[in-house]
Amino acid sequence: MSKNETVLLNQIEIVIEIFKNIQKVDPFYKDL
């Protein structure tokens, strides 16, 4: 794996965590 691929994967994981947190906070997002 190249450095760029690792960075990209880390960014994707961060985005996923953010969406999980949004779902916990705001019930509106549970329908998405």
PDB file of N, H, CA, C and O in Angstrom:
ATOM      1  N   MET A   1       0.848  -1.202   0.000  1.00  0.00           N
ATOM      2  CA  MET A   1       0.000   0.000   0.000  1.00  0.00           C
ATOM      3  C   MET A   1       0.881   1.248   0.000  1.00  0.00           C
ATOM      4  O   MET A   1       1.876   1.329   0.721  1.00  0.00           O
ATOM      5  N   SER A   2       0.499   2.197  -0.808  1.00  0.00           N
ATOM      6  H   SER A   2      -0.309   2.132  -1.394  1.00  0.00           H
ATOM      7  CA  SER A   2       1.236   3.454  -0.839  1.00  0.00           C
ATOM      8  C   SER A   2       0.787   4.357   0.306  1.00  0.00           C
ATOM      9  O   SER A   2      -0.227   4.108   0.959  1.00  0.00           O
ATOM     10  N   LYS A   3       1.555   5.391   0.526  1.00  0.00           N
ATOM     11  H   LYS A   3       2.379   5.592  -0.004  1.00  0.00           H
ATOM     12  CA  LYS A   3       1.229   6.339   1.597  1.00  0.00           C
ATOM     13  C   LYS A   3      -0.130   6.984   1.326  1.00  0.00           C
ATOM     14  O   LYS A   3      -0.939   7.136   2.241  1.00  0.00           O
ATOM     15  N   ASN A   4      -0.380   7.363   0.073  1.00  0.00           N
ATOM     16  H   ASN A   4       0.277   7.240  -0.671  1.00  0.00           H
ATOM     17  CA  ASN A   4      -1.634   8.029  -0.276  1.00  0.00           C
ATOM     18  C   ASN A   4      -2.836   7.138  -0.005  1.00  0.00           C
ATOM     19  O   ASN A   4      -3.867   7.613   0.471  1.00  0.00           O
ATOM     20  N   GLU A   5      -2.711   5.859  -0.303  1.00  0.00           N
ATOM     21  H   GLU A   5      -1.873   5.474  -0.689  1.00  0.00           H
ATOM     22  CA  GLU A   5      -3.821   4.930  -0.057  1.00  0.00           C
ATOM     23  C   GLU A   5      -4.119   4.819   1.432  1.00  0.00           C
ATOM     24  O   GLU A   5      -5.279   4.755   1.838  1.00  0.00           O
ATOM     25  N   THR A   6      -3.081   4.797   2.231  1.00  0.00           N
ATOM     26  H   THR A   6      -2.138   4.849   1.901  1.00  0.00           H
ATOM     27  CA  THR A   6      -3.264   4.712   3.678  1.00  0.00           C
ATOM     28  C   THR A   6      -3.970   5.955   4.203  1.00  0.00           C
ATOM     29  O   THR A   6      -4.881   5.860   5.026  1.00  0.00           O
ATOM     30  N   VAL A   7      -3.546   7.116   3.725  1.00  0.00           N
ATOM     31  H   VAL A   7      -2.806   7.192   3.057  1.00  0.00           H
ATOM     32  CA  VAL A   7      -4.173   8.375   4.142  1.00  0.00           C
ATOM     33  C   VAL A   7      -5.643   8.383   3.738  1.00  0.00           C
ATOM     34  O   VAL A   7      -6.504   8.782   4.523  1.00  0.00           O
ATOM     35  N   LEU A   8      -5.928   7.946   2.522  1.00  0.00           N
ATOM     36  H   LEU A   8      -5.228   7.622   1.885  1.00  0.00           H
ATOM     37  CA  LEU A   8      -7.305   7.922   2.036  1.00  0.00           C
ATOM     38  C   LEU A   8      -8.170   7.007   2.899  1.00  0.00           C
ATOM     39  O   LEU A   8      -9.289   7.367   3.262  1.00  0.00           O
ATOM     40  N   LEU A   9      -7.656   5.834   3.224  1.00  0.00           N
ATOM     41  H   LEU A   9      -6.746   5.541   2.929  1.00  0.00           H
ATOM     42  CA  LEU A   9      -8.406   4.914   4.083  1.00  0.00           C
ATOM     43  C   LEU A   9      -8.676   5.535   5.443  1.00  0.00           C
ATOM     44  O   LEU A   9      -9.770   5.387   5.987  1.00  0.00           O
ATOM     45  N   ASN A  10      -7.699   6.222   5.990  1.00  0.00           N
ATOM     46  H   ASN A  10      -6.810   6.342   5.548  1.00  0.00           H
ATOM     47  CA  ASN A  10      -7.887   6.875   7.286  1.00  0.00           C
ATOM     48  C   ASN A  10      -8.972   7.939   7.203  1.00  0.00           C
ATOM     49  O   ASN A  10      -9.787   8.066   8.116  1.00  0.00           O
ATOM     50  N   GLN A  11      -8.987   8.697   6.126  1.00  0.00           N
ATOM     51  H   GLN A  11      -8.325   8.594   5.385  1.00  0.00           H
ATOM     52  CA  GLN A  11     -10.007   9.734   5.952  1.00  0.00           C
ATOM     53  C   GLN A  11     -11.391   9.110   5.846  1.00  0.00           C
ATOM     54  O   GLN A  11     -12.350   9.632   6.415  1.00  0.00           O
ATOM     55  N   ILE A  12     -11.507   7.997   5.122  1.00  0.00           N
ATOM     56  H   ILE A  12     -10.728   7.573   4.659  1.00  0.00           H
ATOM     57  CA  ILE A  12     -12.788   7.304   4.980  1.00  0.00           C
ATOM     58  C   ILE A  12     -13.274   6.821   6.346  1.00  0.00           C
ATOM     59  O   ILE A  12     -14.452   6.962   6.674  1.00  0.00           O
ATOM     60  N   GLU A  13     -12.375   6.258   7.133  1.00  0.00           N
ATOM     61  H   GLU A  13     -11.418   6.143   6.867  1.00  0.00           H
ATOM     62  CA  GLU A  13     -12.751   5.787   8.470  1.00  0.00           C
ATOM     63  C   GLU A  13     -13.233   6.934   9.342  1.00  0.00           C
ATOM     64  O   GLU A  13     -14.189   6.780  10.103  1.00  0.00           O
ATOM     65  N   ILE A  14     -12.578   8.081   9.236  1.00  0.00           N
ATOM     66  H   ILE A  14     -11.802   8.206   8.617  1.00  0.00           H
ATOM     67  CA  ILE A  14     -12.978   9.259  10.009  1.00  0.00           C
ATOM     68  C   ILE A  14     -14.383   9.700   9.600  1.00  0.00           C
ATOM     69  O   ILE A  14     -15.216   9.995  10.457  1.00  0.00           O
ATOM     70  N   VAL A  15     -14.644   9.746   8.307  1.00  0.00           N
ATOM     71  H   VAL A  15     -13.968   9.507   7.611  1.00  0.00           H
ATOM     72  CA  VAL A  15     -15.969  10.146   7.807  1.00  0.00           C
ATOM     73  C   VAL A  15     -17.043   9.186   8.317  1.00  0.00           C
ATOM     74  O   VAL A  15     -18.116   9.619   8.738  1.00  0.00           O
ATOM     75  N   ILE A  16     -16.757   7.886   8.280  1.00  0.00           N
ATOM     76  H   ILE A  16     -15.885   7.534   7.939  1.00  0.00           H
ATOM     77  CA  ILE A  16     -17.704   6.879   8.769  1.00  0.00           C
ATOM     78  C   ILE A  16     -17.994   7.108  10.252  1.00  0.00           C
ATOM     79  O   ILE A  16     -19.149   7.040  10.675  1.00  0.00           O
ATOM     80  N   GLU A  17     -16.975   7.375  11.030  1.00  0.00           N
ATOM     81  H   GLU A  17     -16.037   7.430  10.687  1.00  0.00           H
ATOM     82  CA  GLU A  17     -17.165   7.633  12.465  1.00  0.00           C
ATOM     83  C   GLU A  17     -18.023   8.875  12.679  1.00  0.00           C
ATOM     84  O   GLU A  17     -18.889   8.891  13.554  1.00  0.00           O
ATOM     85  N   ILE A  18     -17.783   9.917  11.878  1.00  0.00           N
ATOM     86  H   ILE A  18     -17.080   9.903  11.167  1.00  0.00           H
ATOM     87  CA  ILE A  18     -18.574  11.145  11.981  1.00  0.00           C
ATOM     88  C   ILE A  18     -20.045  10.842  11.695  1.00  0.00           C
ATOM     89  O   ILE A  18     -20.923  11.311  12.420  1.00  0.00           O
ATOM     90  N   PHE A  19     -20.323  10.065  10.646  1.00  0.00           N
ATOM     91  H   PHE A  19     -19.610   9.684  10.057  1.00  0.00           H
ATOM     92  CA  PHE A  19     -21.703   9.727  10.317  1.00  0.00           C
ATOM     93  C   PHE A  19     -22.355   8.905  11.418  1.00  0.00           C
ATOM     94  O   PHE A  19     -23.532   9.103  11.718  1.00  0.00           O
ATOM     95  N   LYS A  20     -21.612   7.988  12.024  1.00  0.00           N
ATOM     96  H   LYS A  20     -20.655   7.827  11.779  1.00  0.00           H
ATOM     97  CA  LYS A  20     -22.150   7.202  13.141  1.00  0.00           C
ATOM     98  C   LYS A  20     -22.538   8.121  14.293  1.00  0.00           C
ATOM     99  O   LYS A  20     -23.588   7.941  14.910  1.00  0.00           O
ATOM    100  N   ASN A  21     -21.692   9.104  14.580  1.00  0.00           N
ATOM    101  H   ASN A  21     -20.839   9.251  14.079  1.00  0.00           H
ATOM    102  CA  ASN A  21     -21.963  10.040  15.668  1.00  0.00           C
ATOM    103  C   ASN A  21     -23.178  10.903  15.347  1.00  0.00           C
ATOM    104  O   ASN A  21     -23.994  11.174  16.228  1.00  0.00           O
ATOM    105  N   ILE A  22     -23.305  11.334  14.101  1.00  0.00           N
ATOM    106  H   ILE A  22     -22.643  11.113  13.385  1.00  0.00           H
ATOM    107  CA  ILE A  22     -24.464  12.128  13.679  1.00  0.00           C
ATOM    108  C   ILE A  22     -25.743  11.313  13.879  1.00  0.00           C
ATOM    109  O   ILE A  22     -26.744  11.841  14.362  1.00  0.00           O
ATOM    110  N   GLN A  23     -25.715  10.039  13.513  1.00  0.00           N
ATOM    111  H   GLN A  23     -24.901   9.609  13.121  1.00  0.00           H
ATOM    112  CA  GLN A  23     -26.898   9.187  13.661  1.00  0.00           C
ATOM    113  C   GLN A  23     -27.309   9.075  15.124  1.00  0.00           C
ATOM    114  O   GLN A  23     -28.501   9.047  15.428  1.00  0.00           O
ATOM    115  N   LYS A  24     -26.348   9.012  16.024  1.00  0.00           N
ATOM    116  H   LYS A  24     -25.380   9.035  15.777  1.00  0.00           H
ATOM    117  CA  LYS A  24     -26.656   8.935  17.454  1.00  0.00           C
ATOM    118  C   LYS A  24     -27.306  10.228  17.935  1.00  0.00           C
ATOM    119  O   LYS A  24     -28.230  10.205  18.748  1.00  0.00           O
ATOM    120  N   VAL A  25     -26.816  11.351  17.428  1.00  0.00           N
ATOM    121  H   VAL A  25     -26.066  11.370  16.767  1.00  0.00           H
ATOM    122  CA  VAL A  25     -27.249  12.658  17.915  1.00  0.00           C
ATOM    123  C   VAL A  25     -28.599  13.057  17.311  1.00  0.00           C
ATOM    124  O   VAL A  25     -29.477  13.540  18.026  1.00  0.00           O
ATOM    125  N   ASP A  26     -28.764  12.862  16.018  1.00  0.00           N
ATOM    126  H   ASP A  26     -28.051  12.470  15.438  1.00  0.00           H
ATOM    127  CA  ASP A  26     -29.939  13.389  15.309  1.00  0.00           C
ATOM    128  C   ASP A  26     -30.765  12.251  14.712  1.00  0.00           C
ATOM    129  O   ASP A  26     -30.309  11.593  13.777  1.00  0.00           O
ATOM    130  N   PRO A  27     -31.954  12.008  15.227  1.00  0.00           N
ATOM    131  CA  PRO A  27     -32.804  10.904  14.732  1.00  0.00           C
ATOM    132  C   PRO A  27     -33.166  11.040  13.253  1.00  0.00           C
ATOM    133  O   PRO A  27     -33.475  10.044  12.599  1.00  0.00           O
ATOM    134  N   PHE A  28     -33.128  12.261  12.723  1.00  0.00           N
ATOM    135  H   PHE A  28     -32.877  13.070  13.255  1.00  0.00           H
ATOM    136  CA  PHE A  28     -33.470  12.483  11.316  1.00  0.00           C
ATOM    137  C   PHE A  28     -32.589  11.648  10.395  1.00  0.00           C
ATOM    138  O   PHE A  28     -33.060  11.148   9.373  1.00  0.00           O
ATOM    139  N   TYR A  29     -31.317  11.493  10.747  1.00  0.00           N
ATOM    140  H   TYR A  29     -30.935  11.899  11.578  1.00  0.00           H
ATOM    141  CA  TYR A  29     -30.371  10.799   9.877  1.00  0.00           C
ATOM    142  C   TYR A  29     -30.561   9.290   9.886  1.00  0.00           C
ATOM    143  O   TYR A  29     -30.000   8.601   9.034  1.00  0.00           O
ATOM    144  N   LYS A  30     -31.330   8.763  10.816  1.00  0.00           N
ATOM    145  H   LYS A  30     -31.786   9.322  11.508  1.00  0.00           H
ATOM    146  CA  LYS A  30     -31.513   7.312  10.888  1.00  0.00           C
ATOM    147  C   LYS A  30     -32.248   6.773   9.657  1.00  0.00           C
ATOM    148  O   LYS A  30     -32.114   5.599   9.312  1.00  0.00           O
ATOM    149  N   ASP A  31     -33.021   7.637   9.004  1.00  0.00           N
ATOM    150  H   ASP A  31     -33.129   8.590   9.285  1.00  0.00           H
ATOM    151  CA  ASP A  31     -33.772   7.196   7.822  1.00  0.00           C
ATOM    152  C   ASP A  31     -32.894   7.115   6.577  1.00  0.00           C
ATOM    153  O   ASP A  31     -33.289   6.502   5.584  1.00  0.00           O
ATOM    154  N   LEU A  32     -31.714   7.720   6.615  1.00  0.00           N
ATOM    155  H   LEU A  32     -31.393   8.218   7.421  1.00  0.00           H
ATOM    156  CA  LEU A  32     -30.857   7.736   5.424  1.00  0.00           C
ATOM    157  C   LEU A  32     -30.141   6.414   5.253  1.00  0.00           C
ATOM    158  O   LEU A  32     -29.377   6.245   4.303  1.00  0.00           O
TER     159      LEU A  32
END
